[in-house]
Amino acid sequence: MSIPAHAEDIDVNQVLNGLQMNCIDIGQLDQIASQQLSSRGPAPPLSFLQILAVASQNHPNWNDNVWGPNRYSTAEDHGGDWILVATYERGYGSTGVAKLDGNPATLYNTFPKTEGGIVVGFEKHWLILNKEGGQFTYKNRSLNAPGNLMSDHVTIR
């Protein structure tokens, strides 16, 4: 599958290929994150941030999960015309900043995560074009007190 040079031309259904249902156990991440929360109000502060998975033209099926203890590198050698990285955050942050080797990634899509009808977090997909891999970093600052900055990183091989 080749991806067009412009992000707006990408067929989301083909590229994302069921990430939310088949690859990532958001419920498990929510359980881990909720243990760190002191409040469950309608606009919780950013309290958890994690890089979830990587897909690319060479490995498009979101099989390369990178969340969990001691996961600092992808298992697969990614590359091709495009790379997508999924991140998850619990609480309310700004848009966030994602980069691959210092070059900005494009926020491609955002999926709100709800609990009891209240949005408590977001899964975000970041698009990188024409890069083979490198150090992917993601950081975000809470919109609510205490305004904390959280970050994560992974080496995309």
N, C-alpha and C positions, 0 to 999 in steps of 0.2 A: 504494500500500500504506500503510495507516495502522497506527500502532503503539499498543498500549494504554498507558495511563498507568502501569501497573505493570510493572517489568522482568521479573518472573517469568511474565507472560502472553505474552511475546514468543516467536514461533516462530523459533528460531535458524536452522533450515534455510532459511527464506524470507529472513531478514534478512542472514545472512552470505553466502549465495549463492556459495559456492565460493571464498572468499578465499584459502585455503591453496593451492589447486591452480592457480587461474587468474590471480591478480593479483600475488602477491608471490613473487619468486624468493629464498626463504629460503636456498637453497644459495649464492647469490651473496653474500648478507649474511654467512653463516657464514664464507665464504672471506675476506672483508674483516676480519671480527672475529677470526678465528683468527690473522691476521698480527699482532694486538696482544697475543696471549696468550703468557705465559712458561711456563705450566704447563697441562697437560691432565688434571689429576687428577679424581677423581670428583665433587668439589664446587668447581668453579672460582669465583674471585671475579667479581663483576660487572665486565665489561671492555668492554661495548659496549651502547649503548642508542639506539634510533631510533624515531621515529614513522613508520609505514609508509604508511598509507592512511586515507582518510575516506570514509564512506558516510552517506547521510541519506535521509529520506523523499523529498526532491527528486531525489537521485541515489543510488539504492540498490544499484548494481552494483559497488561498490569500484573504479571506474575512476579515481579521483582519488588516484594514488600521490604521496606527498609525501616519499619518502626519496631521498637522493642529494645531491650538492653543490648549494648555492645554492637549495634548495627551502624557502622560508620562508612560502609561502602556497598554498592550494588553487587549482586551476585553475577549479573549478566554484563556483557560488554555492549553498551548502548551506542547509538549513533544513527546516522542516516540524515535525512533532511529535517527531522524534527525530534524533539524530546518533550514529553509531558511529565510534570511532577505534581503529585497530589499532596496537599498539606491539610492538616486538621487543627483547628483551634477551638477551645472551649472558652466562652466569654466573648466580650465585645472588644475588638481591637480596631485599628484603622485598616486600610487596605493591606498594609504590610509591604515589605520589600523583599523580593526574591531575585537572586543573582546566580549566574553560573560563571565562575572565574572572574567575578567583578562586572560582568555584562548583565544588564537588566533582563529579567524574564518578563513576559507579558501575562497579566492575569487574564486567563481564558474563560473561566467559568467559576461561579460560586454557588454552592448548595447549602442553604440554611439547614441546621439540625435542630429539631424541636423536642421539647420534653413538656408534657402536660399542656400543649398548645402554645408554649413560649419558646422563642428562638434562644437557644443556649450556646450555640456554636456554629462553626462554618467549616465545610470542606471546600478547599479552593484548588483549582487546577491551573498550573503555570506552564506556558508554552515557550520553548526555546527553539529557534530555527537555526539550522546550518552549523551545529556544534556537535562534536563527537563525545563530549563528556568533560569532566572536570569537577571542581569543588562547587556544589550547590549549597547556598546559604539562604535561610529564610528567617526574617525577624519581624516582629510586630509589637506595637505598644498598646497597652490597654487604654480604651477611651474613658474608662471610669477609674476612680481612685482604687488603688494607689498609683496608677499610671505606670505600672511596671513594664519593662522591656523584656521580651522573651525571644529566644532564637534557637535554631537547630541547624545542623549541617550534615551533608553526606557527600561522599565522593562518588560521582557517577562514572563508572568505568566505560 
